[in-house]
Amino acid sequence: MSSTSFEGHDDVVLPFSVEPLDVRGRVVRLGPSVDTILARHGYPALVARVIGEAAALTVMLGASLKLEGRFQLQTKTDGIIDMVVVDFNAPDRLRATARFDQEKLDALGSGTPSTGELLGSGYLAMTIDQGTDRSRYQGVVALEGQGFEEAAHQYFRQSEQIPTQVRLAVAEQFENGRHTYRAGGLMIQFLPSSPERLRQADLDPGDIPEGHPSNDLGAPSEDDAWLEAKSLLGTVEDHELIDPGVSSERLLYRLFHERGVRVFEGQHVHEECTCSHERIMGMMRRFSPQDRRDMVGDNGRIGITCEFCSRFYDLDPAELEAEITRTEA
């Protein structure tokens, strides 16, 4: 292991490689960043867990952006949590929000549904936007009751064709007199130099009877190195991904010390919204003058609350119209 501090670090993405297994990956630990997001909105525990998982996954994937750009994860479904949006603005800014049905959530009683059950059916979209139309890419995965881990596996199978495994965990703990949240994730990807070793045996044989010789035609077996890496990842327990006493370096050492694991410089992450007066003005310009007049409240003002950070923008209609006229002149 090239750098072993064994010190716990929150809000850090740590890239690593296991060269004997042709594996690369990332570990993410989110503490104050995700706790700030969840505490600000006072999300119920079940909703907080789903947002925490989405945030950990988004940071792991978004950290691959080398320069400025945005990675967004968004779900739209028919479940109790019908929308989740997480933005990672490279290199280090995270924000998230969600929409849910409180009545349906209350009707669950004391049950503990899975993330997939809370999301329901719909889709998950992952968007990479690096500032120009040409560099914008979106991959979409159908959600049919599966959680973020399996959805990520599907995304990489169909969009990137890179063997990928993801583990996510979220926990609530009592700290300094209040409840706080932590989230963590670990992702490994199989990236051998030989393209032939990338072939995956994941195609459904359809209606061919089980055991029929045609079932085996063209179905490659998984590479031994990848099978070993997946087996090791399968030993990771949730608490290891979120325990502040188990650093990312220590976790990687536990998993891969026999093979040799190399860690690279970590990237710190923090919660920060991208909303601003300028962005609000840009949004307001897209509405017609009549639409803007319809937004005026009983107090004669236009009030806008950011869904991500809850910041409230109090706008004077006359000043708004004057500023729009001035910028359009």
C-alpha positions as CSV (number, residue, x, y, z in Angstrom):
1,M,0.0,0.0,0.0
2,S,1.6,3.2,-1.1
3,S,0.2,5.5,1.6
4,T,-1.3,4.1,4.8
5,S,-2.3,6.8,7.3
6,F,-5.1,4.8,9.0
7,E,-6.6,8.1,10.0
8,G,-10.4,8.6,9.5
9,H,-11.2,11.3,7.0
10,D,-14.7,12.5,6.3
11,D,-15.9,14.1,3.0
12,V,-13.1,12.6,1.0
13,V,-13.1,10.5,-2.2
14,L,-10.1,8.2,-2.3
15,P,-9.1,6.6,-5.7
16,F,-7.2,3.3,-5.6
17,S,-5.9,0.5,-7.8
18,V,-5.2,-3.2,-7.3
19,E,-2.9,-3.9,-10.2
20,P,-2.6,-7.7,-9.9
21,L,-6.4,-7.9,-10.3
22,D,-6.6,-5.2,-13.0
23,V,-9.0,-3.3,-10.7
24,R,-9.5,0.4,-10.1
25,G,-12.0,2.0,-7.8
26,R,-12.9,4.7,-5.3
27,V,-14.0,4.9,-1.7
28,V,-16.1,7.8,-0.5
29,R,-16.8,8.8,3.1
30,L,-19.4,11.6,3.6
31,G,-19.9,13.1,7.0
32,P,-20.7,16.8,7.6
33,S,-21.5,17.3,3.9
34,V,-24.4,14.8,3.7
35,D,-25.5,15.6,7.3
36,T,-25.8,19.3,6.4
37,I,-28.0,18.4,3.5
38,L,-30.3,16.0,5.4
39,A,-30.5,18.1,8.6
40,R,-31.4,21.3,6.7
41,H,-34.6,19.7,5.3
42,G,-35.4,17.5,8.3
43,Y,-36.0,14.5,6.1
44,P,-37.5,11.4,7.7
45,A,-35.1,8.6,8.4
46,L,-36.2,6.4,5.4
47,V,-35.9,9.3,3.0
48,A,-32.6,10.4,4.5
49,R,-31.2,6.9,3.9
50,V,-32.1,7.0,0.2
51,I,-30.7,10.5,-0.3
52,G,-27.5,9.5,1.5
53,E,-27.0,6.5,-0.8
54,A,-27.7,8.7,-3.9
55,A,-25.2,11.2,-2.7
56,A,-22.4,8.6,-2.1
57,L,-23.0,7.1,-5.5
58,T,-23.0,10.5,-7.2
59,V,-19.7,11.6,-5.6
60,M,-18.0,8.3,-6.5
61,L,-19.0,8.7,-10.1
62,G,-18.7,12.5,-10.4
63,A,-15.2,12.5,-9.0
64,S,-14.0,11.1,-12.3
65,L,-14.5,14.5,-13.9
66,K,-10.9,15.9,-14.1
67,L,-11.7,19.6,-14.5
68,E,-14.8,21.7,-14.1
69,G,-18.1,20.1,-14.9
70,R,-21.3,18.7,-13.4
71,F,-22.4,15.1,-12.7
72,Q,-26.1,14.8,-11.9
73,L,-28.1,11.8,-10.6
74,Q,-31.9,12.2,-10.9
75,T,-34.7,9.8,-10.4
76,K,-38.3,10.1,-11.5
77,T,-40.6,7.4,-10.2
78,D,-44.1,6.5,-8.9
79,G,-42.9,5.5,-5.5
80,I,-43.1,7.1,-2.1
81,I,-40.0,9.0,-3.0
82,D,-40.9,10.1,-6.5
83,M,-37.9,12.3,-7.1
84,V,-34.2,12.5,-6.0
85,V,-31.7,15.0,-7.5
86,V,-28.0,15.0,-6.5
87,D,-25.6,17.4,-8.2
88,F,-21.8,17.1,-8.0
89,N,-20.0,20.1,-9.3
90,A,-16.4,19.3,-9.9
91,P,-14.1,19.3,-8.3
92,D,-15.7,19.3,-4.9
93,R,-19.3,20.7,-4.5
94,L,-22.2,18.6,-3.5
95,R,-25.9,19.3,-3.1
96,A,-29.1,17.2,-3.1
97,T,-32.8,17.3,-2.7
98,A,-35.8,14.9,-2.8
99,R,-39.6,14.9,-3.0
100,F,-41.7,12.4,-1.2
101,D,-45.3,11.6,-0.2
102,Q,-45.6,12.1,3.6
103,E,-49.0,10.3,3.8
104,K,-47.8,7.2,2.0
105,L,-44.7,7.2,4.2
106,D,-46.8,7.4,7.4
107,A,-48.9,4.5,6.1
108,L,-45.9,2.2,6.2
109,G,-46.0,2.1,9.9
110,S,-43.0,0.5,11.5
111,G,-41.8,-1.3,8.3
112,T,-38.4,-0.8,6.8
113,P,-38.8,-1.0,3.0
114,S,-35.7,-1.2,0.8
115,T,-34.5,1.7,-1.3
116,G,-36.0,0.1,-4.4
117,E,-39.4,-0.2,-2.7
118,L,-39.3,3.4,-1.7
119,L,-38.4,4.5,-5.2
120,G,-40.8,2.3,-7.1
121,S,-40.9,2.2,-10.9
122,G,-39.6,4.9,-13.3
123,Y,-36.1,5.8,-14.3
124,L,-32.7,6.9,-13.1
125,A,-30.8,9.4,-15.3
126,M,-27.1,10.1,-14.9
127,T,-25.9,13.2,-16.7
128,I,-22.4,14.5,-17.4
129,D,-22.3,18.1,-18.4
130,Q,-18.9,19.7,-19.0
131,G,-20.1,23.1,-20.2
132,T,-20.8,22.6,-23.9
133,D,-23.5,20.7,-25.9
134,R,-20.9,18.5,-27.4
135,S,-19.6,17.3,-24.0
136,R,-23.1,16.6,-22.5
137,Y,-23.9,12.9,-22.0
138,Q,-26.8,11.2,-20.4
139,G,-27.4,7.5,-19.5
140,V,-30.8,6.3,-18.4
141,V,-31.6,3.1,-16.4
142,A,-35.1,1.8,-15.9
143,L,-36.0,1.5,-12.2
144,E,-38.3,-1.5,-11.5
145,G,-38.0,-1.9,-7.8
146,Q,-34.2,-2.1,-7.6
147,G,-32.0,0.2,-5.5
148,F,-29.0,2.4,-6.4
149,E,-26.4,-0.4,-6.2
150,E,-28.1,-2.6,-8.9
151,A,-29.1,0.5,-10.9
152,A,-25.4,1.5,-11.1
153,H,-24.5,-2.0,-12.2
154,Q,-27.0,-1.8,-15.0
155,Y,-25.8,1.6,-16.0
156,F,-22.2,0.4,-16.5
157,R,-23.3,-2.8,-18.3
158,Q,-25.4,-1.0,-20.8
159,S,-23.7,2.4,-21.2
160,E,-20.0,1.9,-20.4
161,Q,-19.7,-1.9,-20.8
162,I,-17.3,-1.9,-17.9
163,P,-17.7,-4.6,-15.2
164,T,-18.5,-2.6,-12.1
165,Q,-19.6,-3.4,-8.5
166,V,-20.8,-0.9,-6.0
167,R,-21.5,-1.0,-2.3
168,L,-23.4,1.8,-0.5
169,A,-24.3,2.4,3.2
170,V,-25.9,5.1,5.3
171,A,-26.2,5.3,9.0
172,E,-27.7,7.6,11.6
173,Q,-25.7,8.1,14.8
174,F,-26.0,10.1,18.0
175,E,-23.1,12.6,18.3
176,N,-22.6,15.7,20.4
177,G,-26.1,15.7,21.7
178,R,-27.9,15.3,18.3
179,H,-28.5,12.8,15.6
180,T,-26.2,13.0,12.6
181,Y,-25.9,11.1,9.3
182,R,-23.0,9.5,7.6
183,A,-22.8,7.8,4.1
184,G,-20.2,5.7,2.4
185,G,-19.6,3.8,-0.7
186,L,-17.0,1.7,-2.5
187,M,-16.8,1.0,-6.2
188,I,-14.5,-1.4,-8.1
189,Q,-14.2,-1.6,-11.9
190,F,-12.4,-4.3,-14.0
191,L,-10.1,-2.6,-16.5
192,P,-7.7,-5.2,-18.0
193,S,-5.4,-4.3,-20.9
194,S,-6.9,-7.1,-23.0
195,P,-10.4,-6.3,-24.5
196,E,-11.2,-10.0,-24.5
197,R,-11.0,-10.2,-20.8
198,L,-13.8,-7.5,-20.5
199,R,-16.4,-9.8,-22.0
200,Q,-19.2,-10.3,-19.5
201,A,-21.5,-13.3,-19.1
202,D,-24.6,-11.3,-18.3
203,L,-26.8,-11.9,-21.3
204,D,-30.2,-13.4,-20.6
205,P,-30.7,-16.6,-22.8
206,G,-34.3,-15.7,-23.2
207,D,-36.7,-18.6,-23.7
208,I,-34.1,-21.3,-24.3
209,P,-34.7,-24.1,-21.8
210,E,-32.2,-24.4,-18.9
211,G,-29.4,-26.9,-19.7
212,H,-29.9,-26.7,-23.5
213,P,-26.5,-26.6,-25.3
214,S,-27.5,-23.3,-27.0
215,N,-27.5,-21.7,-23.6
216,D,-23.7,-21.9,-23.5
217,L,-23.0,-20.6,-26.9
218,G,-21.1,-17.4,-26.9
219,A,-21.5,-16.9,-23.2
220,P,-18.1,-16.1,-21.8
221,S,-17.1,-17.0,-18.3
222,E,-16.1,-14.2,-16.0
223,D,-12.4,-13.5,-15.6
224,D,-10.8,-15.1,-12.5
225,A,-9.3,-11.8,-11.4
226,W,-12.7,-10.1,-11.5
227,L,-14.4,-12.9,-9.7
228,E,-11.8,-12.6,-6.9
229,A,-12.3,-8.8,-6.7
230,K,-16.0,-9.1,-6.5
231,S,-15.7,-11.8,-3.9
232,L,-13.5,-9.6,-1.7
233,L,-15.9,-6.6,-2.1
234,G,-18.7,-9.0,-1.1
235,T,-17.1,-9.3,2.4
236,V,-17.5,-5.6,3.1
237,E,-20.1,-4.8,5.8
238,D,-22.2,-1.7,6.0
239,H,-20.6,-0.4,9.2
240,E,-17.1,-0.6,7.6
241,L,-18.2,2.0,5.0
242,I,-19.5,4.5,7.5
243,D,-17.5,3.9,10.7
244,P,-15.4,7.0,11.5
245,G,-12.9,4.7,13.2
246,V,-12.2,2.7,10.0
247,S,-10.5,4.9,7.5
248,S,-10.7,4.3,3.8
249,E,-7.0,3.3,3.7
250,R,-7.6,0.8,6.5
251,L,-10.6,-0.7,4.7
252,L,-8.7,-1.1,1.5
253,Y,-5.8,-2.7,3.3
254,R,-8.2,-5.2,4.9
255,L,-9.6,-6.1,1.5
256,F,-6.6,-6.2,-0.8
257,H,-3.4,-6.4,1.3
258,E,-2.6,-9.8,0.0
259,R,-2.7,-8.5,-3.6
260,G,-1.3,-5.1,-2.9
261,V,-3.4,-2.0,-3.2
262,R,-2.2,1.5,-4.2
263,V,-4.0,4.6,-3.1
264,F,-3.9,8.0,-4.8
265,E,-4.4,11.5,-3.6
266,G,-7.9,12.0,-2.2
267,Q,-10.3,14.7,-3.2
268,H,-12.2,16.6,-0.5
269,V,-15.9,17.3,-0.9
270,H,-18.2,19.8,0.8
271,E,-21.8,20.8,0.7
272,E,-22.4,23.9,-1.4
273,C,-25.3,25.1,-3.4
274,T,-24.9,26.8,-6.8
275,C,-27.9,29.0,-6.5
276,S,-27.3,32.8,-6.6
277,H,-29.1,36.0,-7.4
278,E,-27.7,35.9,-11.0
279,R,-29.0,32.4,-11.5
280,I,-32.4,33.3,-10.2
281,M,-32.5,36.3,-12.6
282,G,-31.6,34.0,-15.4
283,M,-34.5,31.7,-14.5
284,M,-36.9,34.6,-14.2
285,R,-36.0,35.9,-17.7
286,R,-37.3,32.7,-19.2
287,F,-40.9,33.5,-17.9
288,S,-43.2,35.9,-19.7
289,P,-44.0,39.3,-18.2
290,Q,-47.5,37.9,-17.4
291,D,-46.1,34.8,-15.7
292,R,-43.9,37.0,-13.5
293,R,-46.9,39.2,-12.6
294,D,-48.8,36.0,-11.6
295,M,-45.9,35.2,-9.2
296,V,-46.5,38.3,-7.1
297,G,-47.8,37.4,-3.7
298,D,-50.3,39.1,-1.4
299,N,-47.4,41.1,0.1
300,G,-46.5,42.6,-3.3
301,R,-43.3,40.6,-3.6
302,I,-42.0,37.5,-5.4
303,G,-40.6,34.9,-3.1
304,I,-38.5,32.0,-4.4
305,T,-37.0,29.3,-2.2
306,C,-34.1,27.1,-3.5
307,E,-35.1,23.4,-3.3
308,F,-31.6,22.4,-2.5
309,C,-30.4,24.8,0.2
310,S,-33.7,26.4,1.3
311,R,-32.2,29.9,0.7
312,F,-35.1,32.4,0.2
313,Y,-34.9,35.1,-2.5
314,D,-37.2,38.1,-1.9
315,L,-37.7,40.0,-5.1
316,D,-39.2,43.4,-5.7
317,P,-41.3,43.0,-9.0
318,A,-40.5,46.6,-10.2
319,E,-36.8,46.1,-9.6
320,L,-37.0,42.7,-11.2
321,E,-38.6,44.1,-14.4
322,A,-36.1,47.0,-14.5
323,E,-33.1,44.6,-14.2
324,I,-34.5,42.3,-16.9
325,T,-35.2,45.3,-19.2
326,R,-31.7,46.7,-18.6
327,T,-29.9,43.4,-19.4
328,E,-32.0,42.7,-22.5
329,A,-31.4,46.2,-23.9
